[in-house]
C-alpha cells in the first residue's frame, strides 16, 4: 500500500470517467483538476479523460448542474470507469410573457393563439441525404485518425502508438452505452425503484453494471421487453447484495 500511494503521488495517470444526470444533458460538462490546473470537457455522452494523481481535487461544473468537488482516492484510481452523478441546478423564474406573441406559458391557451405555419425540414423538402444518420463525435474522430493513409502518416503513427485502438474502443463503448440508454427508456424509473428495489439515484450505475455483462447485449438484441425485464430483475438481486442495499 505504501508503495502504491508513493507512486501515485509522483506520477499522473489518465482517469477514465463518465458524468451522468437524471435528465441526460451532460455534453460539454467542465472537468477541472485544480491541483494540477489540467482541464477537459465531456463528450456528448458524458465521457471524459483527465490526468490525475492520488489526492488531487477535481471540480465538475456546468450551468445546468450544481458544482461538485471530488477528492481523488485510491478507490477511484482503481475503477475502470469512474461515474459521477450531477444534481440539477434548478432556477425558478417568475411569470414571463414573451413578446411579440404574448405567450403566457400556459400551453393549453397559447397553442390556439399561435400560427406556426408549415413545418419545413430536410425531409419535407426532399433534400439529398435527408435521412442519413450523422456519425457520432467518437466515430468522426476515429475516421480522421485512420482516413487517407496515402496522404498522411498520421494513421500509421496512430496505429503504432495505440491511439487507433483506443478510439475504436471508445466507439464501441459509446455504442453500448447508447443501447443501454434505449433499454432504460423502455421502463419508467418508478419500476426500478418499486419492483427492483434500486434507489433512483443509482439506476444509472445499475444499468452500467448490467451493460458490462456480455449476455446483456444478447438479451437486448431479442427486443423482448419482458425477457429484458426478467434479466434486469435477476441482476438487481446481485447488485443489491454487492452494494448492501437490502
Steps between C-alpha positions, in 0.01 A plus 500: 500500500784740588666432164173561309426827681857621450491422127162665454626815673785525250339408169180600325268243348213554255169470685216367283164634619139565406272776624128419507181672617131430532411696185794367297631844390871452578677619183785752545508472880822655636745273685785691668789358700567800726806328650686491168299757298406234242167546324268309266133481403272200460380374163132483405449186711683634808827308456831669581868429561731712718847452656485466880700373792407391849338774713448740209173697511260497206234766446211402271267777387249611236234769496223240541665321795602572856880516517661188648848453650655154519820390675684236296537197726667164444156343454425744215833431330432125509165533320491420129239774444431758772138618485385836638134587554421870462209676671290745300533868589137608488420867454137596548387803300203722560228515234638617166304625197687458171460783247385555228286186521365561854577147612394437858661161557162326514524251212126434486437873448801590287462212252183652354657844463802397296520470125813291453452440128629198314791319663798498265770235536753335274263206451195715411713677238626164366861611535777248422621295799211628713475164675871430537600438861781733605806331652567554869793710620697186588438358150614827338820504707571137409446573129735800514767285670486219243396662168726582203800279591670594168474875561612513862718302741258572788309169459830309523609696807158450661520125437851475647421705811175314566278807450300327225429205730393740777265686264343176380437400861337839562266459202403152622448626856281788385293261286440273800412797721249634244334159486481490879334843508235375256434200724456726803246705303282189466406522869416790732738565790229419753509135385871478580428637846184303584563167325880472492559689828769713332523854648420764241844663528666164423299397192770623259771317695286183498455525121878530457539194723273314255654630179848363577349150497534353148176303545311826552563599138362167379183554706461855366528374143186287552296825530279308744411746777382225735819297454714811551311590818542146636875531438506836682306348790757222545793740472340736753515227767877469457547877473310567824700232681836636374405855600332404831165648398282232657 
